[in-house]
Amino acid sequence: MDRLLYVAMGGASEMLEAQAVISHNLANASTTGFRQDLHAFSSYLVQGPGYGTRVSVVGEQLGFDPRSGALQETGRALDVAVHGQGYLAVQAADGTEAYTRAGNLRVSAGGVLETATGLPVLGDGGPVTLPPFTQVGIGPDGTVSVVPEGLGAEALVQVARLRLVNPAQADLVKGADGLLRLREGGQAAPDAAVRIAGGTLESSNVNTAEALVEMIQVSRAFEMQVRLMNTAGETDAALQQLLSPA
């Protein structure tokens, strides 16, 4: 019965991992610019003595879904969404350059342009810092313009330009912090073709209906593996009783 238990236990373990991925996606269904994680299963023959009839399952992380989420107009000057392919460059907590589609930006007390989670947004010369202003705007090419305090609207000046990049999908890997980085490290080259829309945010690309259906399927598969383990235990107990001396 140990062989049956091994296969069933392996299957149940992989189902739990899949549930964790799906739950994470669902938890971020309303997170701005979120890219859902992809997960799949494959089968392999269990090696060992006897016939090659035991097949186990192994889960595979397939990276993230690159499809864009829906665009929603907010009218807020510091909300931006990337049109089509491309990413905003930010400085991650470890100091490395990372990429995101979350464009709900804000300005810190020190004038640093940040993401909603407090990560500095990068421009051509490093983190973007704004002087005291009464009005701010971000153009389609990422130019950041402000009206300095004490001046009229005619005094609109460009103070920075967002670092917009568009590395190949295969070159990106998603980290535990939800940010994307180059698989081999380093920094992606700026891409002048990337365009953004002001006063707009991109929603998560998680399809909640599909995710819920997938969660139900994985839950049922987990229950089946548990039933197999219970069956193995019952069969083993019955065999012990048959073989025990009277």
Phi and psi in degrees as a GROMACS rama.xvg file:
@    title "Ramachandran Plot"
@    xaxis  label "Phi"
@    yaxis  label "Psi"
@TYPE xy
-64.0787  -29.3973  ASP-2
-69.0831  -42.9515  ARG-3
-63.2288  -42.3524  LEU-4
-62.7007  -38.6364  LEU-5
-62.8135  -46.5345  TYR-6
-65.5675  -45.7782  VAL-7
-65.8512  -40.4344  ALA-8
-63.7715  -42.7242  MET-9
-61.9319  -41.6325  GLY-10
-64.0921  -44.1979  GLY-11
-62.9922  -39.6547  ALA-12
-62.9904  -42.1885  SER-13
-67.8951  -34.9815  GLU-14
-64.8542  -37.2601  MET-15
-64.8207  -39.267  LEU-16
-63.4739  -41.4884  GLU-17
-64.7462  -39.6986  ALA-18
-60.4165  -38.1271  GLN-19
-64.7713  -40.5999  ALA-20
-65.4854  -45.5646  VAL-21
-64.8715  -42.6425  ILE-22
-61.6727  -38.9543  SER-23
-63.8326  -42.2064  HIS-24
-62.7877  -46.1433  ASN-25
-63.6856  -37.0541  LEU-26
-65.2046  -22.2943  ALA-27
-108.772  20.8981  ASN-28
-63.3233  -23.0155  ALA-29
-110.955  12.1333  SER-30
-82.5997  126.074  THR-31
-58.1813  127.512  THR-32
70.7824  10.9199  GLY-33
-69.1946  139.332  PHE-34
-109.831  118.58  ARG-35
-68.7653  146.786  GLN-36
-79.1059  145.801  ASP-37
-108.094  142.307  LEU-38
-143.477  142.619  HIS-39
-146.372  165.484  ALA-40
-117.066  148.961  PHE-41
-139.42  159.027  SER-42
-109.796  154.005  SER-43
-149.098  149.976  TYR-44
-73.6342  135.189  LEU-45
-79.1041  121.076  VAL-46
-78.2875  148.074  GLN-47
151.283  -179.61  GLY-48
-67.6777  155.277  PRO-49
97.1249  -173.476  GLY-50
-72.3829  150.086  TYR-51
-81.3226  63.3761  GLY-52
-110.3  -8.44642  THR-53
-89.9114  123.412  ARG-54
-120.807  126.567  VAL-55
-111.435  170.862  SER-56
-114.897  146.556  VAL-57
-133.909  134.741  VAL-58
-86.2235  147.046  GLY-59
-129.028  131.634  GLU-60
-85.2041  121.047  GLN-61
-104.097  21.6471  LEU-62
84.3944  -138.953  GLY-63
-129.314  160.777  PHE-64
-84.2951  118.224  ASP-65
-83.789  -2.78783  PRO-66
-63.2306  145.884  ARG-67
-76.8569  150.007  SER-68
-88.0717  177.401  GLY-69
-72.7161  146.431  ALA-70
-93.5404  135.865  LEU-71
-127.804  124.587  GLN-72
-75.7097  133.753  GLU-73
-118.168  -25.7652  THR-74
78.478  -1.89259  GLY-75
-82.8558  132.802  ARG-76
-61.7303  -32.2729  ALA-77
-96.1284  9.09494  LEU-78
-93.0436  125.97  ASP-79
-134.574  150.127  VAL-80
-132.794  138.703  ALA-81
-80.5337  130.61  VAL-82
-81.453  124.905  HIS-83
65.7976  -136.076  GLY-84
-84.3628  150.266  GLN-85
131.828  167.501  GLY-86
-146.974  157.204  TYR-87
-87.6509  138.39  LEU-88
-90.6633  134.269  ALA-89
-133.961  164.192  VAL-90
-98.2665  114.366  GLN-91
-69.9854  170.956  ALA-92
-61.6172  -27.1729  ALA-93
-89.0081  5.90088  ASP-94
89.6949  -6.62051  GLY-95
-82.6344  163.476  THR-96
-83.0752  134.107  GLU-97
-138.182  172.915  ALA-98
-132.949  146.108  TYR-99
-149.454  161.485  THR-100
-108.692  0.827096  ARG-101
-78.5083  107.114  ALA-102
-105.794  19.0369  GLY-103
-81.6478  86.7646  ASN-104
-92.1817  165.86  LEU-105
-151.49  168.807  ARG-106
-115.299  126.773  VAL-107
-74.1871  172.308  SER-108
-60.6443  -26.5093  ALA-109
-90.7337  4.72977  GLY-110
88.9831  6.65258  GLY-111
-82.8033  131.292  VAL-112
-76.3084  123.046  LEU-113
-128.727  162.773  GLU-114
-78.7013  173.249  THR-115
-62.9234  -21.0655  ALA-116
-95.3774  6.24878  THR-117
89.2428  14.3802  GLY-118
-89.3183  131.538  LEU-119
-62.0365  135.44  PRO-120
-85.9293  133.699  VAL-121
-91.5456  143.352  LEU-122
-116.322  -165.201  GLY-123
-62.7516  -28.8892  ASP-124
-114.082  19.7416  GLY-125
116.449  -160.438  GLY-126
-57.0351  136.957  PRO-127
-79.5134  124.587  VAL-128
-120.11  131.465  THR-129
-108.369  142.552  LEU-130
-76.3475  166.404  PRO-131
-54.6383  132.012  PRO-132
-140.856  163.866  PHE-133
-110.08  -15.3954  THR-134
-151.799  142.075  GLN-135
-137.73  148.943  VAL-136
-150.117  150.649  GLY-137
-123.917  121.556  ILE-138
-80.5748  169.939  GLY-139
-59.5865  -27.7725  PRO-140
-92.4431  7.23851  ASP-141
91.916  3.37659  GLY-142
-69.7545  134.16  THR-143
-106.816  121.12  VAL-144
-122.001  147.534  SER-145
-137.801  157.441  VAL-146
-103.402  109.622  VAL-147
-60.1752  152.776  PRO-148
-58.6287  138.596  GLU-149
87.6731  -2.46972  GLY-150
-117.077  164.272  LEU-151
-86.4148  175.35  GLY-152
-62.109  -24.4977  ALA-153
-70.5748  -11.2313  GLU-154
-92.3601  20.3865  ALA-155
-58.482  124.347  LEU-156
-129.477  147.116  VAL-157
-83.6881  128.121  GLN-158
-115.024  -17.1357  VAL-159
-167.074  173.853  ALA-160
-141.294  127.768  ARG-161
-63.9649  145.21  LEU-162
-85.021  106.145  ARG-163
-107.189  130.812  LEU-164
-129.77  162.493  VAL-165
-147.277  64.7227  ASN-166
-69.5412  161.023  PRO-167
-63.8658  144.336  ALA-168
-55.2505  -40.6429  GLN-169
-67.1507  -18.9541  ALA-170
-88.4691  -5.2046  ASP-171
-103.695  146.93  LEU-172
-135.123  141.551  VAL-173
-93.9402  131.616  LYS-174
-92.72  174.186  GLY-175
-64.6765  -20.8892  ALA-176
-84.8746  2.03793  ASP-177
85.3518  -3.24573  GLY-178
-90.3752  154.852  LEU-179
-100.497  144.267  LEU-180
-139.132  161.373  ARG-181
-67.7788  135.013  LEU-182
-57.758  -37.2634  ARG-183
-95.1347  6.54253  GLU-184
83.3269  179.455  GLY-185
90.1211  -163.104  GLY-186
-126.136  140.686  GLN-187
-79.2806  148.677  ALA-188
-74.9591  142.942  ALA-189
-60.4071  147.213  PRO-190
-124.499  111.346  ASP-191
-69.0522  -12.9537  ALA-192
-81.5544  -15.1284  ALA-193
-71.6077  133.575  VAL-194
-124.53  148.287  ARG-195
-126.125  159.585  ILE-196
-115.974  127.349  ALA-197
-80.4469  156.117  GLY-198
65.7749  25.024  GLY-199
-140.998  146.337  THR-200
-126.684  149.733  LEU-201
-99.0088  128.183  GLU-202
-79.3225  173.189  SER-203
-62.5922  150.423  SER-204
-95.4937  16.7071  ASN-205
-76.2105  125.951  VAL-206
-90.9629  103.168  ASN-207
-61.9359  -36.4741  THR-208
-63.6556  -46.6573  ALA-209
-63.8637  -40.5259  GLU-210
-64.9427  -39.8049  ALA-211
-65.6834  -41.5239  LEU-212
-62.7839  -43.2557  VAL-213
-63.4889  -38.025  GLU-214
-63.6377  -41.0287  MET-215
-63.255  -43.2648  ILE-216
-62.0616  -44.6203  GLN-217
-67.1223  -37.889  VAL-218
-62.2109  -41.7678  SER-219
-66.4504  -38.0687  ARG-220
-64.873  -38.3166  ALA-221
-63.5756  -43.4441  PHE-222
-60.8522  -37.5358  GLU-223
-64.0487  -41.3366  MET-224
-64.1476  -38.8672  GLN-225
-64.5734  -40.4513  VAL-226
-63.0904  -36.9639  ARG-227
-63.0401  -41.1188  LEU-228
-65.1912  -40.4582  MET-229
-64.0746  -40.5975  ASN-230
-62.5595  -40.968  THR-231
-61.4591  -41.2297  ALA-232
-65.1133  -43.8072  GLY-233
-64.4718  -41.4607  GLU-234
-64.7021  -40.9522  THR-235
-64.4299  -40.3781  ASP-236
-65.2932  -40.8437  ALA-237
-64.8339  -40.0767  ALA-238
-65.4881  -39.7714  LEU-239
-61.5432  -40.1685  GLN-240
-67.3137  -37.7424  GLN-241
-67.8683  -35.7418  LEU-242
-88.1626  -11.1575  LEU-243
-74.2348  145.65  SER-244
-65.8949  147.229  PRO-245
